[in-house]
Amino acid sequence: MDYMLLLLGLSFVLACIHFLTKSLAATKFGPVNLPPGPRPFPVIGNILELGNKPHQALAELSKTYGPIMSLKLGSITTIVISSPHVAKEALQKHDQALSSRTILDGVQVQDHHKVSMVWLPASAPWRNLRKVCATQMFAAQRLDATQAVRQKKVQELVDYVHESCTSGSVVDIGQTAFTTVMNSVSNTFFSIDLAHYQSDLSQNFNDLVYGVMEEIGKPNIANYFPILRSIDPQGIRKCTTTYVEKIFNIFDGIIHERIQARETMMSKESKDLLDSLLNLAEENSSELSLAVIKHLFLVSNNPNLK
């Protein structure tokens, strides 16, 4: 334990020295073409100026420094655009340069950022995944085909609430809504219910999804100081990895069972999204793999990974 504390302390001191030197050098020799912004403190930059309500702090700063300004968040230089007109001009004229996203440390678990359409830069793999989503997930024909399933799940929700009210049972609104939404999604994807009312299995899956959301949503010092990513100082990536691995184990079981059923029945008929994606994965010209399919389902079930 003492050794770990010593190691962490030494790493922090070295990081401070590194960033202090870098900050001083940037102040003296830094680029002059950055937009105006508040003067950063050594090492931490402008992090303290964001406060507890960053959106309000940025709005106040924009009154002083204009609709486009630069901030130093740790060692990361950030450009903030607060004007709709400037944002429209920037995104229309420089869409390729601004199309990629800063990859958070927490979303790099299981190499998610390398195979997810959400985090990939504009490239051939990204265009392929975008085409798959447009034709297989969000096509009007598929949405119309699953309308009856969504109606059925809503009716099950109404019946459950009515039954609970009749018997005098307490209804957990959050858990009940989660179960309904999860079953609507899982039936579209897998033709099965992943959650059940008043079931410990539902609560466990709920905990996994919310666990990922909570960890990735936490302020992570490694996002401001990338040099610290290797030691994961807050343990966010470690916890997120545990949750994602458990979710993937569930997906692995579903996919493996479906592959066996397809081989037994000698049928490749597309009954749901999983069948359609497996058919695409079996095509020689397709870049889709089972790993990519799992990450696609992961994003669809967890908004914080988007």
N, C-alpha and C positions, 0 to 999 in steps of 0.2 A: 504493500500500500504506500509506504514512504517513497519507494522507488518510483511508483507511478506519479505521485504528486511532484516529486523532483523533476521527472521527465516532462510533465505538463508545464511546470513552472519555467523550466529551461526553454521549452518550445515557445512559450508565450513571450519570454524576454527576447529571444532571437527574432521572433516575428515582429515585435515592437521596434527593435533596432533596424530591421530590414525595411519596414514601412516608414519609419521616421526618416531614414536616409532617402528613401524613394520619394517621400512627400516633399522634403526640402529640395531635392533635385528638380522635382516637377515644378515647384514654386519658382525656382530660379531660371530653369531652362525649358519650362513646359511650353506646350503649343499655345500660340496666340490666337488661333482661329476658333477656340471654344466660345460658346455663348456666355454672356455674363452670368454671374452667380455669386452666392455668398462665399467668403474666404473660408476654406476648410481648415479645421484643426489638424495638427500632425496625427498620423496613425488613424484616428477615427473619422476624419473628414467632417461631413455635415450631418452625421447620423443623429446627434443630439437635437438638431434643429427640427427634426421631423416630429418629435414629441409623441404623445399617445394617439394623436389623430393626424396622421400624415397628410390626408387629403385636405384638411383645413390648413395645415402648415404650408403645404405647397401653394394653396390658393393665396395665402398671405404673402409668401415669397414672390409670387408672380406679379404682385402689385408693385414690388420694388425693382425686380430684375426683368420684367417683361414676359411675353407669352412663350418665349423659348429661353431656357436657362440651363446651366450646367451645375450639377452637384457632385460631390465626392462622397460616396457611401463606402466607408472603409477604403479599400484600394480600388474600388470600381468607380469609374467615371460614368455618370448617368446624365442623360439629356432629358429634360422634362418639357413637354409641350402642353400648355394649358389653354390654348386658343383653338376652337374648332376650325377656323380658317387656316391657321398655320398647319394644323394636323392634316387637313385635307390636302393642302399643297405638298407637304412632305411625303405623304403616303401615295399620292398620285405620281409625283415626279421621281421619287426615289423608292418605289415599292420593292424592287429587288434587293436593294441594300438594307431595307428595314423589315424584310419579310421574316427573317430568322428571329428566334427568341433567345433570351438569356436562359441558360439551362440551370435550374436550381439544383443544389446538391442532393436534395431529397428524392428527386425524380430519376436519379441515375441508377437506382437499384435495379438489378437484373438487366442492366443495359437498356432500360426502358427508353431512354432518350435516343438510342440508335435505331430503334425499329418502330417507334410510335409516330404516326402522322402528325401529332400535335407538336412534337419537338424537332422533327427532321427539318433541315433546310430545304428550300425549293430545289428539288432534284428529281431524277428519274424514280427512285424508290418512293419519294413523297407523292409524285404524280400518280404512281401506280396505286398506292393506298387510297388516295383521294378518289380515284376512279372506282375502286372497290366499294368505298363507302357510299358514293353517289348512286351506283347501280344496284348494290345489294342491300344497303341499310336504309337509305332515305328515298328510294324510288317510290313514286306514287302507287305503283302496282303492289309493291310489298306492304306499304302502309295500309292500303285498302284491304289487303288480304288478312291483315292482323287486327282489323277493327273489331271483329267479333270477339277475339281473345281479350282485348282491352275492356270491352263491354262486360264480358263475363267476370273479369277480375273486380270491376267496380261493383257489380251486383253481389259478388261474394263479400265485399267490404260492407255493403249495406246490410246484407243478411247477418253478418257477424255482429255489427253494431246493434242491430235490432234484437238479436238473441241475447246479447250481453245486457241490454237495457231491460229486457223482459225478466231475466234471471237476477237482476240487481248487481251484476258484476261490474267491476271498474274497467274502463277501456283506456289503455295507454295509447293516446292519439298518435304520438310520434312513432311508436313501434308498429302500430296498425297501418299507418300511412306508408311506412317503409316496406312492410310486407306486401302491400298492394302494388306499389311501384315496382318492387323487386320481382314480383311474380309476373307482372306485365312485361317487363324486360326479359326475364329468363324464359318465358314461354315464346317470345318472339325469337330469341336466340337458340334455345335448346328444346323447346316444347315440353318443359317440365317446370314445376314450382321449386324455386330455390328456398323459399321461406314459407312458413305456416303460422297461422295465428295461434298464440299461446304455446309456442314451441321453443325449447331451448336452442334448437338448431338455428332457428331464425335469429335469436338473440346473438348467437355466436357469430353468424355471418354479418349481422349488423355491427357487432363490435369490431370485426376485421375491417369493414368498409370505413367506419367512423375513425378507427385507429389510424388508417392511412391518411384520411382527411385531416385529422388533428396534428399528426406529426409533420406533414408537409406544410400545413398552415402556420406552424410555429415560426417566429423570427429565428433565423439560423445564422449564426455568426460566420459560418463557413461560406455563406453566399456573399458576404462582404469582404472576406479575407480568404480567397481560394487556396492560399498556401496551407490553411488549416484543414482542408478537406480530407487529407490523408489520415488525420487523427480523429476526425469526427467528434469534436470536443463536447457536443451536447448529446451525442448518441442518437441523433435523429435518423441518420441513414441506417443504423443498426436496427432500430425499432421498426422502421418502415420496411426494411428487408424481411423481417420476421412476419409482418402482416401480409406482405405481397406473396411470400413463399406459401403461406397457408391458403391464400386465395387461389394461387396457381395450382396447388394440390387438388383443390376442388374442380378447377377447370380441367386438369389432366384426367381426373377420373371420368368426367362427363365425355370428354373427347375420345378417350380410349374405349369407353363403352360404346360410343356411337360408331367408331371405326370397326369394332368387332361385329356390331349389328349389321353394318353395311356389307361386310364380307360374308356373313352368314346368309343374308337375304339376297346377296348378289344384285343389289339395287342401289343406284346412285340418284334416286329421285330426290329433289330438293323439297323437303317438308318444312324446313325452317332455315334460318340464317346459317347455322352451323353446317348443314348439308351443302349449302351453296358455297361456303368458303372452303370446305373440304374438296369439293369438285374443282374449284379453282386451284387449290394447292396441288392437286394431282396432275394438272396440265403442265406439260414440259415448258411452255413459254411463260408460265406464271412465276413471279418472284415471291408469291405467298408461301409461307411455311407455317408449321404448327406453332412455333414460337411467336411469330407475328400475329397469328390468330388470337393467341392468349393475351398478348398485349393490347390487341384491339378490343377484346372483351373487357380487359381491365379498365381501359379508359372509359368505356361505355357505362361501367358500373361505378366509377369513381370520378366525380367532377373535379376534384383537386389535382388530378393528373392531366388535366386539359390546359 
